[in-house]
Structure formats: C-alpha cells, structure tokens
Amino acid sequence: MAALTSAGHKVTTQKIQKDNACELYVDSELVWSCNITEFKQGANASHPMCVAAVNAVDASGGSK
C-alpha cells in the first residue's frame, strides 16, 4: 500500500474471501494480484512485487 500511496495513488482496502491474496482493482477491473506470502518481511517500495503492482496500476490509467 505504501508503494502505491507514495506513487500518488489513492488506496482503499477491503477484506476479500481469498486466503493470502492481494488484489488491486482500478475502476472495478482487476489489474494485479499476488499471493501475499510471497512478500518478505520488511519489504519496501523497491521490492519487485511492489514495483510490479505500481506499474500495473499506472498502466491501467489508475487515477492519482
């Protein structure tokens, strides 16, 4: 979430029914997802998965 907010995106979180899942939606369209257990403790905005998430939101035209 910090990677998206630091890139200027507005973030809203919601609980989902899938275990260990992270899904990013832009205008109700799924643009990126991952298994959250793949993140390493202490990961920051430069973590490859964070970069991929921000790039996916940017590519979808996500508003800032």
Distance bins in CASP14 RR format, pairs under 12 A and 6 or more apart:
PFRMAT RR
TARGET T0000
AUTHOR 0000-0000-0000
RMODE 2
METHOD distances of the structure
MODEL  1
1 7 0 0 0 0 0 1 0 0 0 0 0
1 8 0 0 0 0 0 1 0 0 0 0 0
1 9 0 0 0 0 1 0 0 0 0 0 0
1 10 0 0 0 0 0 1 0 0 0 0 0
1 11 1 0 1 0 0 0 0 0 0 0 0
1 12 0 0 0 0 1 0 0 0 0 0 0
1 13 1 0 0 1 0 0 0 0 0 0 0
1 22 0 0 0 0 1 0 0 0 0 0 0
1 24 0 0 0 0 1 0 0 0 0 0 0
1 36 0 0 0 0 0 1 0 0 0 0 0
1 39 0 0 0 0 0 1 0 0 0 0 0
1 43 0 0 0 0 0 1 0 0 0 0 0
1 44 0 0 0 0 0 1 0 0 0 0 0
1 45 0 0 0 0 0 1 0 0 0 0 0
1 50 0 0 0 0 1 0 0 0 0 0 0
1 53 0 0 0 0 1 0 0 0 0 0 0
1 54 0 0 0 0 0 1 0 0 0 0 0
1 57 0 0 0 0 0 1 0 0 0 0 0
2 8 0 0 0 0 0 1 0 0 0 0 0
2 9 0 0 0 0 0 1 0 0 0 0 0
2 11 0 0 0 0 1 0 0 0 0 0 0
2 39 0 0 0 0 0 1 0 0 0 0 0
2 42 0 0 0 0 0 1 0 0 0 0 0
2 43 0 0 0 0 1 0 0 0 0 0 0
2 44 1 0 0 1 0 0 0 0 0 0 0
2 45 1 0 1 0 0 0 0 0 0 0 0
2 46 0 0 0 0 0 1 0 0 0 0 0
2 47 0 0 0 0 0 1 0 0 0 0 0
2 50 1 0 0 1 0 0 0 0 0 0 0
2 53 0 0 0 0 0 1 0 0 0 0 0
2 54 0 0 0 0 0 1 0 0 0 0 0
3 9 0 0 0 0 1 0 0 0 0 0 0
3 11 0 0 0 0 1 0 0 0 0 0 0
3 22 0 0 0 0 0 1 0 0 0 0 0
3 24 0 0 0 0 0 1 0 0 0 0 0
3 32 0 0 0 0 0 1 0 0 0 0 0
3 39 0 0 0 0 0 1 0 0 0 0 0
3 43 0 0 0 0 1 0 0 0 0 0 0
3 44 1 0 0 1 0 0 0 0 0 0 0
3 45 1 1 0 0 0 0 0 0 0 0 0
3 46 0 0 0 0 1 0 0 0 0 0 0
3 47 1 0 0 1 0 0 0 0 0 0 0
3 48 0 0 0 0 0 1 0 0 0 0 0
3 49 0 0 0 0 1 0 0 0 0 0 0
3 50 1 1 0 0 0 0 0 0 0 0 0
3 51 1 0 0 1 0 0 0 0 0 0 0
3 52 0 0 0 0 1 0 0 0 0 0 0
3 53 1 0 0 1 0 0 0 0 0 0 0
3 54 1 0 1 0 0 0 0 0 0 0 0
3 55 0 0 0 0 0 1 0 0 0 0 0
3 56 0 0 0 0 0 1 0 0 0 0 0
3 57 0 0 0 0 1 0 0 0 0 0 0
3 58 0 0 0 0 0 1 0 0 0 0 0
4 10 0 0 0 0 1 0 0 0 0 0 0
4 11 1 0 1 0 0 0 0 0 0 0 0
4 12 0 0 0 0 0 1 0 0 0 0 0
4 13 0 0 0 0 0 1 0 0 0 0 0
4 22 0 0 0 0 0 1 0 0 0 0 0
4 24 1 0 0 1 0 0 0 0 0 0 0
4 25 0 0 0 0 0 1 0 0 0 0 0
4 26 0 0 0 0 0 1 0 0 0 0 0
4 31 0 0 0 0 0 1 0 0 0 0 0
4 32 0 0 0 0 0 1 0 0 0 0 0
4 45 0 0 0 0 1 0 0 0 0 0 0
4 50 0 0 0 0 1 0 0 0 0 0 0
4 51 0 0 0 0 0 1 0 0 0 0 0
4 52 0 0 0 0 0 1 0 0 0 0 0
4 53 1 0 0 1 0 0 0 0 0 0 0
4 54 1 0 1 0 0 0 0 0 0 0 0
4 55 0 0 0 0 0 1 0 0 0 0 0
4 56 0 0 0 0 0 1 0 0 0 0 0
4 57 1 0 0 1 0 0 0 0 0 0 0
4 58 0 0 0 0 1 0 0 0 0 0 0
4 62 0 0 0 0 1 0 0 0 0 0 0
4 63 0 0 0 0 0 1 0 0 0 0 0
4 64 0 0 0 0 1 0 0 0 0 0 0
5 11 1 0 1 0 0 0 0 0 0 0 0
5 12 0 0 0 0 0 1 0 0 0 0 0
5 13 0 0 0 0 0 1 0 0 0 0 0
5 45 0 0 0 0 1 0 0 0 0 0 0
5 50 0 0 0 0 0 1 0 0 0 0 0
5 53 0 0 0 0 0 1 0 0 0 0 0
5 54 0 0 0 0 0 1 0 0 0 0 0
5 57 0 0 0 0 0 1 0 0 0 0 0
5 64 0 0 0 0 0 1 0 0 0 0 0
6 44 0 0 0 0 1 0 0 0 0 0 0
6 45 1 0 1 0 0 0 0 0 0 0 0
6 46 0 0 0 0 0 1 0 0 0 0 0
6 50 0 0 0 0 1 0 0 0 0 0 0
6 51 0 0 0 0 0 1 0 0 0 0 0
6 53 0 0 0 0 0 1 0 0 0 0 0
6 54 0 0 0 0 1 0 0 0 0 0 0
6 64 0 0 0 0 0 1 0 0 0 0 0
7 45 1 0 0 1 0 0 0 0 0 0 0
7 46 0 0 0 0 0 1 0 0 0 0 0
7 50 0 0 0 0 1 0 0 0 0 0 0
7 51 0 0 0 0 1 0 0 0 0 0 0
7 53 0 0 0 0 1 0 0 0 0 0 0
7 54 1 0 1 0 0 0 0 0 0 0 0
7 55 0 0 0 0 1 0 0 0 0 0 0
7 56 0 0 0 0 0 1 0 0 0 0 0
7 57 1 0 0 1 0 0 0 0 0 0 0
7 58 1 0 0 1 0 0 0 0 0 0 0
7 62 0 0 0 0 0 1 0 0 0 0 0
7 63 0 0 0 0 0 1 0 0 0 0 0
7 64 1 0 0 1 0 0 0 0 0 0 0
8 45 0 0 0 0 0 1 0 0 0 0 0
8 54 0 0 0 0 1 0 0 0 0 0 0
8 57 0 0 0 0 1 0 0 0 0 0 0
8 58 0 0 0 0 0 1 0 0 0 0 0
8 62 0 0 0 0 0 1 0 0 0 0 0
8 63 0 0 0 0 1 0 0 0 0 0 0
8 64 1 0 1 0 0 0 0 0 0 0 0
9 24 0 0 0 0 1 0 0 0 0 0 0
9 25 0 0 0 0 0 1 0 0 0 0 0
9 26 0 0 0 0 1 0 0 0 0 0 0
9 31 0 0 0 0 0 1 0 0 0 0 0
9 45 0 0 0 0 0 1 0 0 0 0 0
9 53 0 0 0 0 1 0 0 0 0 0 0
9 54 1 0 0 1 0 0 0 0 0 0 0
9 55 0 0 0 0 0 1 0 0 0 0 0
9 56 0 0 0 0 0 1 0 0 0 0 0
9 57 1 0 1 0 0 0 0 0 0 0 0
9 58 0 0 0 0 1 0 0 0 0 0 0
9 60 0 0 0 0 0 1 0 0 0 0 0
9 61 0 0 0 0 0 1 0 0 0 0 0
9 62 1 0 0 1 0 0 0 0 0 0 0
9 63 1 0 0 1 0 0 0 0 0 0 0
9 64 1 0 1 0 0 0 0 0 0 0 0
10 26 0 0 0 0 0 1 0 0 0 0 0
10 57 0 0 0 0 0 1 0 0 0 0 0
10 62 0 0 0 0 1 0 0 0 0 0 0
10 63 1 0 0 1 0 0 0 0 0 0 0
10 64 1 0 0 1 0 0 0 0 0 0 0
11 22 0 0 0 0 0 1 0 0 0 0 0
11 24 0 0 0 0 1 0 0 0 0 0 0
11 25 0 0 0 0 0 1 0 0 0 0 0
11 26 0 0 0 0 0 1 0 0 0 0 0
11 53 0 0 0 0 0 1 0 0 0 0 0
11 54 0 0 0 0 0 1 0 0 0 0 0
11 57 0 0 0 0 1 0 0 0 0 0 0
11 62 0 0 0 0 0 1 0 0 0 0 0
11 63 0 0 0 0 0 1 0 0 0 0 0
11 64 0 0 0 0 0 1 0 0 0 0 0
12 24 0 0 0 0 0 1 0 0 0 0 0
12 25 0 0 0 0 1 0 0 0 0 0 0
12 26 0 0 0 0 0 1 0 0 0 0 0
13 22 0 0 0 0 1 0 0 0 0 0 0
13 23 0 0 0 0 0 1 0 0 0 0 0
13 24 0 0 0 0 0 1 0 0 0 0 0
13 25 0 0 0 0 0 1 0 0 0 0 0
14 21 0 0 0 0 0 1 0 0 0 0 0
14 22 0 0 0 0 0 1 0 0 0 0 0
14 23 0 0 0 0 1 0 0 0 0 0 0
14 24 0 0 0 0 0 1 0 0 0 0 0
14 25 0 0 0 0 1 0 0 0 0 0 0
15 21 0 0 0 0 0 1 0 0 0 0 0
15 22 0 0 0 0 0 1 0 0 0 0 0
15 23 0 0 0 0 0 1 0 0 0 0 0
16 22 0 0 0 0 1 0 0 0 0 0 0
16 23 1 0 0 1 0 0 0 0 0 0 0
16 24 0 0 0 0 0 1 0 0 0 0 0
16 25 0 0 0 0 0 1 0 0 0 0 0
16 30 0 0 0 0 0 1 0 0 0 0 0
16 33 0 0 0 0 0 1 0 0 0 0 0
16 36 0 0 0 0 0 1 0 0 0 0 0
17 23 0 0 0 0 0 1 0 0 0 0 0
18 30 0 0 0 0 0 1 0 0 0 0 0
18 33 0 0 0 0 1 0 0 0 0 0 0
18 34 0 0 0 0 0 1 0 0 0 0 0
18 35 0 0 0 0 1 0 0 0 0 0 0
18 36 0 0 0 0 1 0 0 0 0 0 0
19 35 0 0 0 0 1 0 0 0 0 0 0
19 36 0 0 0 0 1 0 0 0 0 0 0
19 37 0 0 0 0 1 0 0 0 0 0 0
20 33 0 0 0 0 0 1 0 0 0 0 0
20 34 0 0 0 0 1 0 0 0 0 0 0
20 35 1 0 1 0 0 0 0 0 0 0 0
20 36 1 0 1 0 0 0 0 0 0 0 0
20 37 1 0 1 0 0 0 0 0 0 0 0
20 38 0 0 0 0 1 0 0 0 0 0 0
20 39 0 0 0 0 0 1 0 0 0 0 0
21 30 0 0 0 0 0 1 0 0 0 0 0
21 32 0 0 0 0 0 1 0 0 0 0 0
21 33 1 0 0 1 0 0 0 0 0 0 0
21 34 1 0 0 1 0 0 0 0 0 0 0
21 35 1 0 0 1 0 0 0 0 0 0 0
21 36 1 0 0 1 0 0 0 0 0 0 0
21 37 0 0 0 0 1 0 0 0 0 0 0
21 38 0 0 0 0 0 1 0 0 0 0 0
22 30 0 0 0 0 0 1 0 0 0 0 0
22 31 0 0 0 0 0 1 0 0 0 0 0
22 32 0 0 0 0 1 0 0 0 0 0 0
22 33 1 0 0 1 0 0 0 0 0 0 0
22 34 1 0 1 0 0 0 0 0 0 0 0
22 35 1 0 0 1 0 0 0 0 0 0 0
22 36 1 0 1 0 0 0 0 0 0 0 0
22 37 0 0 0 0 1 0 0 0 0 0 0
22 38 0 0 0 0 1 0 0 0 0 0 0
22 39 0 0 0 0 1 0 0 0 0 0 0
22 43 0 0 0 0 0 1 0 0 0 0 0
22 49 0 0 0 0 1 0 0 0 0 0 0
22 50 0 0 0 0 0 1 0 0 0 0 0
22 52 0 0 0 0 0 1 0 0 0 0 0
22 53 1 0 0 1 0 0 0 0 0 0 0
22 56 0 0 0 0 0 1 0 0 0 0 0
23 29 0 0 0 0 0 1 0 0 0 0 0
23 30 1 0 1 0 0 0 0 0 0 0 0
23 31 0 0 0 0 1 0 0 0 0 0 0
23 32 1 0 0 1 0 0 0 0 0 0 0
23 33 1 0 1 0 0 0 0 0 0 0 0
23 34 0 0 0 0 1 0 0 0 0 0 0
23 35 0 0 0 0 0 1 0 0 0 0 0
23 36 0 0 0 0 0 1 0 0 0 0 0
23 53 0 0 0 0 0 1 0 0 0 0 0
23 56 0 0 0 0 0 1 0 0 0 0 0
23 57 0 0 0 0 0 1 0 0 0 0 0
24 30 1 0 0 1 0 0 0 0 0 0 0
24 31 1 0 1 0 0 0 0 0 0 0 0
24 32 1 0 1 0 0 0 0 0 0 0 0
24 33 1 0 0 1 0 0 0 0 0 0 0
24 34 0 0 0 0 1 0 0 0 0 0 0
24 49 0 0 0 0 0 1 0 0 0 0 0
24 50 0 0 0 0 0 1 0 0 0 0 0
24 52 0 0 0 0 0 1 0 0 0 0 0
24 53 1 0 1 0 0 0 0 0 0 0 0
24 54 0 0 0 0 1 0 0 0 0 0 0
24 55 0 0 0 0 0 1 0 0 0 0 0
24 56 1 0 0 1 0 0 0 0 0 0 0
24 57 1 0 0 1 0 0 0 0 0 0 0
24 58 0 0 0 0 0 1 0 0 0 0 0
24 59 0 0 0 0 0 1 0 0 0 0 0
24 60 0 0 0 0 1 0 0 0 0 0 0
24 62 0 0 0 0 1 0 0 0 0 0 0
25 31 1 0 0 1 0 0 0 0 0 0 0
25 32 0 0 0 0 1 0 0 0 0 0 0
25 33 0 0 0 0 1 0 0 0 0 0 0
25 53 0 0 0 0 0 1 0 0 0 0 0
25 56 0 0 0 0 0 1 0 0 0 0 0
25 57 0 0 0 0 1 0 0 0 0 0 0
25 60 0 0 0 0 1 0 0 0 0 0 0
25 62 0 0 0 0 0 1 0 0 0 0 0
26 32 0 0 0 0 1 0 0 0 0 0 0
26 53 0 0 0 0 0 1 0 0 0 0 0
26 54 0 0 0 0 0 1 0 0 0 0 0
26 56 0 0 0 0 1 0 0 0 0 0 0
26 57 1 0 1 0 0 0 0 0 0 0 0
26 58 0 0 0 0 1 0 0 0 0 0 0
26 59 0 0 0 0 1 0 0 0 0 0 0
26 60 1 0 1 0 0 0 0 0 0 0 0
26 61 1 0 0 1 0 0 0 0 0 0 0
26 62 1 0 1 0 0 0 0 0 0 0 0
26 63 1 0 0 1 0 0 0 0 0 0 0
26 64 0 0 0 0 0 1 0 0 0 0 0
27 57 0 0 0 0 0 1 0 0 0 0 0
27 60 1 0 0 1 0 0 0 0 0 0 0
27 61 0 0 0 0 1 0 0 0 0 0 0
27 62 1 0 0 1 0 0 0 0 0 0 0
27 63 0 0 0 0 1 0 0 0 0 0 0
28 60 0 0 0 0 0 1 0 0 0 0 0
28 62 0 0 0 0 0 1 0 0 0 0 0
29 56 0 0 0 0 0 1 0 0 0 0 0
29 57 0 0 0 0 0 1 0 0 0 0 0
29 59 0 0 0 0 0 1 0 0 0 0 0
29 60 1 0 0 1 0 0 0 0 0 0 0
29 61 0 0 0 0 0 1 0 0 0 0 0
29 62 0 0 0 0 1 0 0 0 0 0 0
30 56 0 0 0 0 1 0 0 0 0 0 0
30 57 0 0 0 0 0 1 0 0 0 0 0
30 60 0 0 0 0 1 0 0 0 0 0 0
31 52 0 0 0 0 0 1 0 0 0 0 0
31 53 0 0 0 0 1 0 0 0 0 0 0
31 54 0 0 0 0 0 1 0 0 0 0 0
31 55 0 0 0 0 1 0 0 0 0 0 0
31 56 1 0 1 0 0 0 0 0 0 0 0
31 57 1 0 0 1 0 0 0 0 0 0 0
31 58 0 0 0 0 1 0 0 0 0 0 0
31 59 1 0 0 1 0 0 0 0 0 0 0
31 60 1 0 1 0 0 0 0 0 0 0 0
31 61 0 0 0 0 1 0 0 0 0 0 0
31 62 0 0 0 0 1 0 0 0 0 0 0
32 49 0 0 0 0 1 0 0 0 0 0 0
32 50 0 0 0 0 0 1 0 0 0 0 0
32 51 0 0 0 0 0 1 0 0 0 0 0
32 52 1 0 0 1 0 0 0 0 0 0 0
32 53 1 0 1 0 0 0 0 0 0 0 0
32 54 0 0 0 0 1 0 0 0 0 0 0
32 55 0 0 0 0 1 0 0 0 0 0 0
32 56 1 1 0 0 0 0 0 0 0 0 0
32 57 1 0 0 1 0 0 0 0 0 0 0
32 58 0 0 0 0 0 1 0 0 0 0 0
32 59 0 0 0 0 1 0 0 0 0 0 0
32 60 0 0 0 0 1 0 0 0 0 0 0
32 62 0 0 0 0 0 1 0 0 0 0 0
33 49 0 0 0 0 0 1 0 0 0 0 0
33 52 0 0 0 0 0 1 0 0 0 0 0
33 53 0 0 0 0 1 0 0 0 0 0 0
33 56 0 0 0 0 1 0 0 0 0 0 0
34 43 0 0 0 0 0 1 0 0 0 0 0
34 47 0 0 0 0 0 1 0 0 0 0 0
34 48 0 0 0 0 0 1 0 0 0 0 0
34 49 1 0 1 0 0 0 0 0 0 0 0
34 50 0 0 0 0 0 1 0 0 0 0 0
34 52 0 0 0 0 1 0 0 0 0 0 0
34 53 1 0 0 1 0 0 0 0 0 0 0
34 56 0 0 0 0 0 1 0 0 0 0 0
35 49 0 0 0 0 1 0 0 0 0 0 0
36 43 0 0 0 0 0 1 0 0 0 0 0
36 49 0 0 0 0 1 0 0 0 0 0 0
36 50 0 0 0 0 0 1 0 0 0 0 0
36 53 0 0 0 0 0 1 0 0 0 0 0
37 43 0 0 0 0 0 1 0 0 0 0 0
37 49 0 0 0 0 0 1 0 0 0 0 0
38 47 0 0 0 0 1 0 0 0 0 0 0
38 48 0 0 0 0 1 0 0 0 0 0 0
38 49 1 0 0 1 0 0 0 0 0 0 0
38 50 0 0 0 0 0 1 0 0 0 0 0
38 52 0 0 0 0 0 1 0 0 0 0 0
38 53 0 0 0 0 0 1 0 0 0 0 0
39 47 1 0 0 1 0 0 0 0 0 0 0
39 48 0 0 0 0 0 1 0 0 0 0 0
39 49 1 0 0 1 0 0 0 0 0 0 0
39 50 0 0 0 0 1 0 0 0 0 0 0
39 52 0 0 0 0 0 1 0 0 0 0 0
39 53 0 0 0 0 0 1 0 0 0 0 0
40 46 0 0 0 0 0 1 0 0 0 0 0
40 47 1 0 0 1 0 0 0 0 0 0 0
40 48 0 0 0 0 0 1 0 0 0 0 0
40 49 0 0 0 0 1 0 0 0 0 0 0
40 50 0 0 0 0 0 1 0 0 0 0 0
41 47 0 0 0 0 0 1 0 0 0 0 0
42 50 0 0 0 0 0 1 0 0 0 0 0
43 49 1 0 0 1 0 0 0 0 0 0 0
43 50 1 0 0 1 0 0 0 0 0 0 0
43 51 0 0 0 0 0 1 0 0 0 0 0
43 53 0 0 0 0 0 1 0 0 0 0 0
44 50 1 0 0 1 0 0 0 0 0 0 0
44 51 0 0 0 0 0 1 0 0 0 0 0
45 51 1 0 0 1 0 0 0 0 0 0 0
45 52 0 0 0 0 0 1 0 0 0 0 0
45 53 0 0 0 0 1 0 0 0 0 0 0
45 54 1 0 0 1 0 0 0 0 0 0 0
46 52 0 0 0 0 0 1 0 0 0 0 0
46 54 0 0 0 0 0 1 0 0 0 0 0
47 53 0 0 0 0 1 0 0 0 0 0 0
47 54 0 0 0 0 0 1 0 0 0 0 0
48 54 0 0 0 0 0 1 0 0 0 0 0
48 55 0 0 0 0 0 1 0 0 0 0 0
49 55 0 0 0 0 0 1 0 0 0 0 0
49 56 0 0 0 0 0 1 0 0 0 0 0
50 56 0 0 0 0 0 1 0 0 0 0 0
50 57 0 0 0 0 0 1 0 0 0 0 0
51 57 0 0 0 0 0 1 0 0 0 0 0
51 58 0 0 0 0 0 1 0 0 0 0 0
52 58 0 0 0 0 0 1 0 0 0 0 0
52 59 0 0 0 0 0 1 0 0 0 0 0
53 59 0 0 0 0 0 1 0 0 0 0 0
53 60 0 0 0 0 0 1 0 0 0 0 0
53 62 0 0 0 0 0 1 0 0 0 0 0
54 60 0 0 0 0 0 1 0 0 0 0 0
54 61 0 0 0 0 0 1 0 0 0 0 0
54 62 0 0 0 0 0 1 0 0 0 0 0
54 64 0 0 0 0 0 1 0 0 0 0 0
55 61 0 0 0 0 0 1 0 0 0 0 0
55 62 0 0 0 0 0 1 0 0 0 0 0
56 62 0 0 0 0 1 0 0 0 0 0 0
57 63 0 0 0 0 1 0 0 0 0 0 0
57 64 0 0 0 0 1 0 0 0 0 0 0
58 64 0 0 0 0 1 0 0 0 0 0 0
END
